[in-house]
Amino acid sequence: MSKVTEILKTMDYGVAPEANDQVLAWLSSKQRQFKHFINGKFVASADGAQFEVLAPATGENLAFAAQGGKQEINAAVAAARSALRHWSALPGNARARYLYAIARLLQKRERFFSVLESMDNGKPIRESRDIDIPLAVRHFYHHAGWADLIETEFPDFAPVGVCGQIVPWNFPLLMLAWKIAPALAAGNTVVLKPAEYTPLTALAFAELCQEAGLPHGVVNIVTGDGETGALLVAHDGVDKIAFTGSTEVGRAIRNATAGSGKKLSLELGGKSPFIVFDDADLDSAVEGVVDAIWFNQGQVCCAGSRLLVHESVANCFHNKLKARASKLRVGDPLDKSTDIGAIVSEVQLQRIARLVEQGRAEGAQCWQPEGAMPSYGFYFPPTLFTGVAPSSTIAQEEIFGPVLVSTTFRTQDEALQLANHSRFGLSASIWSENINVALDAAARVKAGVVWINATNLLDAGAGFGGYRESGFGREGGREGMTEYLKPRANPRTKSRASSVTAATFSIAPTVGTATAGIPLLDHTAKLYIGGKQTRPDGGSSYTVFDTKGKAAGQVGLGNRKDIRNAVEAANAASGWSSYTAHNRAQVLFFLAENLEQRGDEFAARLRALLGASAAQAKAEVAQSIARIMFYAAHADKYDGAVHSTRSRNVTLAMPEPWGVMGIICPDESPLLSMISLIMPAIAMGNRVVAVPAAATALIATDFYQVLETSDVPGGVINLVTGDRDVLTKTIAEHDDIAAVWYCGDKDGSANVERASSGNLKSTWVDGGIARDWQSLAGQGREFLQRATQIKNIWVPYGE
Ligand code: NDP
């Protein structure tokens, strides 16, 4: 008789297929032909165009879906617009009831949606059943709560309006939930375009909207390809675009929306580090890798696709990993024993194969487990590359497949350098049993989401989103809600045209009149870079005139090179970001004190350059001092939160400074507006390269003398005077600047948004509409929020 151990060794898995009869019946009931969902009804494309939807598990036809064009997008946007008035005016509690109903309906059909998702996308049923669909349900419940709380938690905010939402194919229903739930909770209406490969769960969701009695036009779903998405992005009737997908398309959308005034959030690609220190629990870390890169076939924006492992444990770790990966079952997504399902499409499969070939060609060692792959459908084995050079293609490009690339490190500093050696910054997973090592790495890694001794933890209550080219904006929790809201009181006043022309940069004699035959000494203000007064690189200056047309003085005419120098100085002043908030507050208070000391001088300058009355000039100086104190006070009070996500877990939401910011100041209220923009930025720990208003630049050059006496470290504030358009262009294009605030004219705003798409920096432009700096609209939490990005750090605890 065989022994149990022998049986265990020889036993093969039995298949455990999930029943799909309900889904097949649903597909048949539609004759496998699907239409758009517009204004509460299912409608075909006007031209009857369709595209084929394939089952990745077999490569066979699953259905046909309508291809949306201009007419459908127009109709959907019009429906969303006309539904907006009623929907946004509903009490939050009424909206909460609809969202609650959707959550309940979805929950009651979890199995149906799981099977449909696995059939459409190819992901293992274990994942769609245990992760995708439950998380989507949780998202609707969570946001039913936000709808209920909107009036009390966001009293000063209003919905943005009609939202165009574009989602990818890797988590079709979950991404839909991430987009639709907060938008509706905030009182917006939506037009959503699902990915071409995976439109089916979105259309089944549309049926739930009907069942929940959602008012017509609140949710519209238009199926189609990238062109359909582009039409939605370009539509004038859309107030906000929320996009998840590739960085390349995100960049195109940034360009397409530049200057349109549309609010934009981008959740883009990643190449996230998975760092294993030598004191990590290696067996747990191996399980972590399985979840990080082999979950959803590695088609996850936050996949831990770059393994960084300490050299002393690397061999052992790789061996454990190979042993574990050899046991992963690749096959039918509907089989409950399947670990790795099908890749979404043949195109994606070919892309993965091409990048793997490139990795081999670049000299990295490729390992794949032995064993046959299914002979049909789109499958790729779990793959591990070792000996990967940090700058090689496979270490830098998002492969979006089950491919892990491994590099070793020797010290913690090296690990962090490698981790941050990427244009992306979506997430990071850190493995160490030493809390000091883990938290230090979490603080230093450039990523929007950090998991300590864990990976891919997601929850509706926590924000999710990236740094750098992984996009901007957050989804989930309070952070995510703000993406779908705008300040209620319009703080803007009148349109401003650029007052700066070429004539502004002319030269007129300013040398003082001779006294007794001896001329006064020439005084030309310089640029202020790295804490020093610096001559402009171009060696040119221009004259600032007073209101009587008399030359009031000359200032440096900065150029591209000066901006680059200023950025370098700001980079070098990174110590400012690690000052304690208390210390930053002290510096700001001291600055206010010193400005007050010289208040009369500044008031006189304002009178001369602006023609302000004595009272007006005095008031602007007083308000400027008060504003510095306001941000000094906030420096140690604008703090983060601990999100309620899972039990035995602390999820820290920490506001972090961007790093180096570019700030282009407006012409109006030149002292007050400059201070109102620079102070919140530096209070939060940023270093700033600022372009003061050109026509009144002497105010800024007077101001650097105050900086010099106020313990503001060199490089924290850099002032480059000159032609706003020329200097702004260099700032917007500069890769070491992470965020730009622009106050200028309408065209300038569009140019900033367009030029910033290179490194996808965050931008805040005013579209040429002046702000009332004297009022409360000139200060507040909005400025602090814009000066920071939230990093969510997940710290599970307990054995
Ligand atoms: P895309 O970024 O092209 O697609 C995401 C969504 O945007 C889809 O709905 C797509 O439509 C739509 N879209 C495509 N072009 C435009 C456009 N010009 N304007 C508006 N919407 C558009 O990703 P892909 O599906 O093509 O995948 C390509 C690569 O992108 C993958 O290999 C992967 O590396 C990466 N990716 C990253 C994701 C992430 O979350 N980080 C998600 C998906 C992909 P359609 O489906 O018809 O193309």
Residues whose N, C-alpha, C, O or C-beta is under 5 A from the ligand:
A	BS01	NDP	I166 V167 P168 W169 K193 P194 A195 E196 Y197 G224 D225 G226 G229 A230 T244 G245 S246 V249 A252 E267 L268 G269 G270 C301 E398 I399 F400
